[in-house]
């Protein structure tokens, strides 16, 4: 339920307060990052953000990676709608943002038309404020968490009855991978075949509780904004890569079937093999683009060698690497292999930021696994680490980024 708060009265969570006709309504949500193990790359309809292939991701814990968004509206607000991201103004006039806002307002308007007692929130200007606890536009799925939080927060503000899967149709129009961040655990985004995109939505493959032992170590190689955006990169790939059609029509459908089977059976070696092969396939397609797109760098390649060294030392597949459209490496492993996998990297990167939390302190170093050039390149090129795990979908919270007067909290 949204908050209705007063300039003079004390606000209590979920309790409406009369402001003599000058209401400010608020709702706040946190939403997670997801990291795809089967990659979304290419669009069959750019306007509706419809993908050329299905994808599958792991939702990561919001304790470590999240976007926090407050949505507010009031008859006292002056138009237009506004958004602050990490205290910086962001445009809402772009087609993607407008598609989300228009769809959400239409759903609220439909509720208001059937119940005249409801306040006309759909007609009030919106003030939105968001904050990330991770680098934005650096290959850590910031747009996915951002649009998922925006859609969920406004849906809560408007008290919409739609399910997360139904809301994923809206979030998809803002950022394709955002539809997966509206669910927790292991999530598929089905490609769909309908021209209007109504069957291109998120689907729960397995909840977090099915396989809670999944862990991820993120090696943050660069916190700088990437040189080629995902949107630009995938459009160029679709237009120029000879490999693209084979990947979309043959490679990914097979990988989706295999990955869902591996998750259902909690088969980590199978999960890991598919994850690494799929990451390699995605980046090979980027290299096959004209001009080629280089999302990986020397530090990324050292991380790959590091994972290979960990698996060789373990004598089995204990770790899997994957890279989105950026140089940061995400290493998946199971909780029971924390010392084997994360320990090898902690021995080399123990002085970097990120090991001070409960998970990081519990990891015991593994000496001698990463050596030579791999060790030197990682030590020089990784700026920080993030240890996290499989997590839940969006969470409604009472911590607001917009105060009871409708002002942004600094």
C-alpha positions in Angstrom: 0.0 0.0 0.0 1.4 3.4 -0.8 2.2 5.9 1.9 0.0 9.1 2.2 2.0 11.6 4.2 1.5 15.0 5.6 3.7 18.1 5.9 2.7 18.4 9.5 1.6 15.0 10.7 3.8 12.1 11.7 3.9 9.4 9.0 3.7 5.8 10.0 4.2 2.9 7.7 1.2 2.0 5.6 -1.0 4.4 7.5 -2.8 7.2 5.5 -2.7 10.7 6.9 -4.9 13.5 5.8 -3.2 16.6 4.5 -6.2 18.6 3.7 -6.1 17.8 0.0 -2.3 18.2 -0.4 -1.5 14.5 -0.3 2.0 13.1 -1.0 1.9 9.3 -1.8 5.0 7.2 -1.6 6.1 3.6 -2.1 9.7 2.2 -2.0 11.2 -0.9 -3.4 14.6 -2.6 -3.6 15.2 -4.7 -6.7 18.1 -7.1 -7.4 20.8 -7.5 -10.1 20.6 -10.6 -12.2 23.5 -12.2 -14.0 22.6 -14.2 -17.1 24.0 -17.6 -17.7 22.2 -17.8 -21.0 22.7 -14.4 -22.6 20.1 -12.1 -24.2 21.7 -10.5 -27.3 19.8 -9.1 -30.2 16.2 -7.8 -30.8 13.5 -8.9 -33.2 11.6 -5.8 -32.4 13.6 -2.9 -30.9 10.6 -0.7 -30.1 9.0 -3.4 -27.9 12.4 -4.7 -26.7 11.5 -8.2 -28.0 14.6 -10.5 -28.0 15.8 -12.8 -30.8 16.5 -15.6 -28.2 15.4 -16.6 -24.8 17.7 -16.2 -21.8 18.2 -17.4 -18.2 19.7 -15.7 -15.2 20.5 -16.1 -11.5 19.0 -13.4 -9.3 21.7 -12.1 -6.9 21.2 -11.2 -3.2 20.1 -7.7 -2.5 22.2 -7.6 0.6 25.1 -7.1 -1.8 23.7 -5.7 -5.1 20.5 -3.7 -5.4 18.7 -0.6 -6.7 16.5 1.2 -4.1 13.7 3.3 -5.6 11.1 5.5 -4.1 8.1 6.5 -6.3 5.9 9.4 -5.2 3.1 11.5 -6.6 0.9 14.3 -5.4 -1.6 16.9 -6.8 0.8 19.5 -5.4 3.7 18.4 -7.7 4.5 20.4 -10.8 4.9 18.5 -14.1 6.8 16.9 -15.7 7.7 13.5 -14.1 11.2 13.6 -12.7 13.9 11.0 -11.8 17.1 11.2 -9.8 19.6 8.4 -10.0 22.3 8.5 -7.3 21.3 12.2 -6.8 21.8 13.1 -10.4 18.9 14.1 -12.7 18.0 11.6 -15.4 15.7 12.0 -18.4 12.4 10.3 -18.5 11.4 11.5 -21.9 13.1 8.6 -23.7 10.8 6.0 -25.4 11.7 3.2 -23.0 10.9 5.1 -19.8 7.8 6.5 -21.3 6.6 3.0 -22.3 6.9 1.9 -18.7 5.2 5.0 -17.2 2.4 5.0 -19.8 1.7 1.3 -19.2 1.6 1.7 -15.4 -0.6 4.7 -15.5 -3.0 2.9 -17.8 -3.3 0.1 -15.3 -3.9 2.5 -12.5 -6.4 4.5 -14.5 -8.4 1.3 -15.2 -8.6 0.7 -11.4 -9.8 4.3 -10.8 -12.5 4.0 -13.5 -14.0 1.0 -11.7 -13.8 2.5 -8.2 -14.5 6.3 -8.0 -13.4 6.3 -4.4 -9.8 5.8 -5.4 -7.7 9.0 -5.6 -6.7 9.8 -9.2 -3.0 8.9 -8.8 -2.6 8.2 -12.5 -3.1 11.9 -13.2 -0.5 13.2 -10.7 3.1 14.0 -11.7 5.7 11.4 -10.4 8.8 12.1 -8.5 11.2 9.2 -8.5 14.5 8.8 -6.7 16.8 5.8 -7.1 20.2 4.8 -5.7 22.5 1.9 -6.6 24.9 0.3 -4.1 27.2 -0.8 -7.0 28.8 1.0 -10.1 26.3 2.1 -12.7 26.8 1.2 -16.4 29.9 -0.9 -15.7 28.7 -4.3 -16.8 26.8 -5.1 -13.5 23.3 -5.1 -14.9 22.4 -1.7 -13.5 19.7 -1.0 -16.0 18.0 -4.4 -15.1 17.8 -3.6 -11.4 16.9 0.0 -12.1 13.9 -0.6 -14.3 12.7 -3.5 -12.2 12.8 -1.3 -9.1 11.1 1.6 -11.0 8.3 -0.6 -12.2 7.8 -2.4 -8.9 7.8 0.8 -6.9 5.3 2.5 -9.1 3.1 -0.6 -9.2 3.2 -0.5 -5.3 2.4 3.2 -5.3 -0.6 2.6 -7.6 -1.6 -0.6 -5.7 -1.7 -2.6 -8.9 -2.8 -6.3 -8.6 -0.6 -7.6 -11.4 1.8 -10.4 -10.7 5.5 -10.1 -11.1 5.3 -12.0 -14.4 2.7 -9.6 -15.6 4.7 -6.6 -14.6 7.7 -8.1 -16.3 6.0 -7.3 -19.6 6.3 -3.6 -18.6 9.8 -3.8 -17.2 11.0 -5.5 -20.4 10.1 -2.4 -22.4 12.5 -0.3 -20.3 15.4 -2.8 -20.2 15.1 -6.3 -21.6 16.9 -8.0 -18.7 14.9 -6.0 -16.2 12.0 -8.4 -16.6 14.2 -11.2 -15.0 14.9 -9.0 -12.0 11.2 -9.0 -11.0 11.6 -12.6 -9.9 14.0 -14.3 -7.5 16.0 -17.4 -7.8 16.6 -18.8 -11.3 14.6 -17.0 -14.0 14.0 -17.4 -17.7 13.0 -14.7 -20.1 11.0 -16.5 -22.8 11.6 -15.1 -26.3 8.0 -15.4 -27.3 6.6 -15.4 -30.9 3.7 -13.0 -30.8 4.2 -9.7 -32.6 2.7 -7.7 -29.8 5.2 -9.2 -27.3 2.6 -10.4 -24.8 4.3 -13.8 -24.5 7.8 -12.4 -24.1 8.0 -12.3 -20.3 9.8 -13.6 -17.3 9.2 -17.1 -16.0 10.4 -18.7 -12.7 12.6 -21.7 -13.4 13.3 -22.4 -9.8 13.0 -20.4 -6.6 16.0 -19.5 -4.5 15.0 -22.2 -2.0 15.5 -24.9 -4.6 19.2 -24.3 -4.9 20.3 -21.8 -2.2 23.9 -23.0 -2.1 24.8 -21.1 -5.3 27.4 -18.4 -4.7 29.0 -15.8 -6.9 32.3 -13.9 -6.7 32.3 -10.8 -8.8 35.7 -9.4 -9.9 35.2 -5.8 -10.6 37.7 -5.1 -13.3 36.5 -1.6 -14.2 34.0 0.7 -12.6 34.2 3.0 -15.6 31.3 3.3 -18.1 31.7 0.8 -20.9 32.7 2.1 -24.3 29.9 0.3 -26.3 26.5 0.2 -24.7 24.5 -3.1 -24.8 21.8 -1.5 -26.9 24.3 -0.3 -29.6 26.3 -3.4 -29.4 23.5 -5.9 -30.0 22.0 -3.8 -32.8 25.3 -3.9 -34.6 25.7 -7.6 -34.0 22.3 -8.4 -35.5 23.1 -6.3 -38.6 26.7 -7.6 -39.2 27.5 -10.9 -37.5 27.4 -14.0 -39.7 27.4 -16.1 -36.6 24.4 -14.4 -35.1 21.6 -16.4 -36.7 23.2 -19.8 -35.8 23.6 -18.6 -32.2 20.0 -17.4 -31.9 18.3 -20.3 -33.6 20.4 -23.3 -32.6 23.0 -22.6 -29.9 20.8 -20.8 -27.4 17.7 -23.0 -27.6 19.9 -26.0 -26.9 21.6 -24.3 -24.0 18.3 -23.2 -22.5 17.1 -26.8 -22.4 20.3 -28.1 -21.0 20.5 -25.3 -18.4 17.0 -25.9 -17.1 17.7 -29.6 -16.7 20.9 -28.8 -14.8 19.1 -26.4 -12.4 16.3 -28.8 -11.8 18.8 -31.5 -10.9 21.1 -29.1 -9.0 23.9 -30.4 -11.3 26.7 -27.9 -10.8 29.2 -29.4 -13.3 26.5 -29.2 -15.9 25.5 -25.7 -14.9 29.2 -24.6 -15.0 30.0 -26.1 -18.4 26.9 -24.5 -20.0 27.6 -21.2 -18.3 31.2 -20.9 -19.6 30.4 -22.2 -23.0 27.5 -19.7 -23.3 29.7 -16.8 -22.2 32.3 -17.7 -24.8 29.7 -18.0 -27.5 28.2 -14.6 -26.7 31.6 -12.9 -26.7 32.6 -14.7 -29.9 29.5 -13.3 -31.5 30.6 -9.8 -30.3 34.0 -10.4 -31.9 32.3 -11.5 -35.1 30.5 -8.1 -35.3 31.8 -5.5 -37.7 33.5 -3.6 -36.3 34.4 -6.1 -33.5 33.2 -5.4 -30.0 35.8 -6.0 -27.3 34.0 -6.1 -23.9 36.7 -8.3 -22.4 40.3 -7.1 -21.6 43.5 -8.6 -20.4 42.3 -8.7 -16.8 39.1 -10.5 -18.0 41.2 -13.1 -19.7 43.4 -13.6 -16.6 40.2 -14.2 -14.7 39.3 -17.0 -17.2 42.7 -18.5 -16.7 42.2 -18.2 -13.0 39.0 -20.2 -13.0 40.7 -22.8 -15.2 43.5 -23.1 -12.7 41.0 -23.5 -9.8 39.2 -26.3 -11.6 42.5 -28.0 -12.5 43.7 -27.8 -8.9 40.4 -29.2 -7.6 40.4 -32.0 -10.2 36.8 -31.2 -11.0 34.6 -28.4 -12.1 34.2 -26.3 -9.0 33.9 -22.9 -10.6 32.4 -21.3 -13.7 33.1 -17.9 -15.2 30.7 -15.7 -17.1 30.9 -12.1 -18.5 28.0 -9.8 -19.5 28.7 -6.8 -21.8 31.6 -5.6 -19.8 35.0 -6.8 -18.4 33.8 -7.8 -14.9 34.1 -11.5 -14.2 31.3 -13.3 -12.3 32.5 -16.6 -10.9 29.8 -19.1 -9.8 30.5 -21.8 -7.3 28.7 -23.7 -4.5 28.9 -22.8 -0.8 30.8 -26.0 0.0 33.6 -24.9 -2.4 34.0 -21.4 -1.0 37.6 -22.0 0.2 38.5 -23.9 -3.0 37.2 -21.2 -5.3 36.9 -17.8 -3.5 40.0 -18.8 -1.4 42.2 -19.0 -4.5 41.2 -15.5 -5.5 41.4 -14.2 -1.9 45.0 -15.3 -1.6 45.8 -13.0 -4.6 43.2 -10.2 -4.0 42.9 -10.3 -0.2 43.9 -6.6 0.0 41.2 -5.5 -2.3 37.9 -4.0 -1.0 35.1 -6.5 -0.6 36.5 -9.2 1.8 35.4 -7.6 5.0 31.8 -8.8 5.1 30.7 -12.0 6.8 31.1 -14.1 3.6 34.5 -12.7 2.9 35.9 -13.2 6.4 34.8 -16.8 6.4 36.8 -17.6 3.2 40.1 -19.3 3.9 42.9 -18.6 1.4 44.2 -21.3 -1.0 47.9 -20.8 -1.6 49.6 -21.5 -4.9 46.5 -21.9 -7.2 46.9 -18.6 -9.1 50.5 -17.9 -10.1 52.7 -16.0 -12.5 51.2 -13.7 -15.0 47.6 -14.6 -14.0 48.3 -13.6 -10.4 50.0 -10.3 -11.4 47.4 -9.3 -13.9 44.5 -9.9 -11.5 46.3 -8.1 -8.7 47.0 -5.1 -10.8 43.7 -5.0 -12.6 40.9 -5.9 -10.2 39.7 -2.9 -8.2 37.4 -4.7 -5.8 35.5 -7.9 -5.2 31.8 -8.6 -4.4 30.8 -11.9 -2.7 27.2 -12.7 -3.0 24.7 -15.5 -3.5 21.4 -16.4 -5.2 18.7 -14.1 -3.9 15.0 -13.0 -3.9 13.0 -10.7 -6.2 12.0 -7.1 -5.3 11.2 -6.2 -1.8 8.9 -3.4 -0.6 10.6 -1.3 2.1 9.7 1.6 4.4 13.0 3.4 3.9 12.2 6.3 1.5 14.4 8.3 -0.7 11.7 11.1 -0.8 10.6 12.6 2.4 7.1 13.4 3.8 7.2 16.8 2.1 7.9 15.3 -1.3 11.6 16.4 -1.2 14.4 14.1 -2.2 16.4 12.8 0.8 20.1 13.7 0.3 
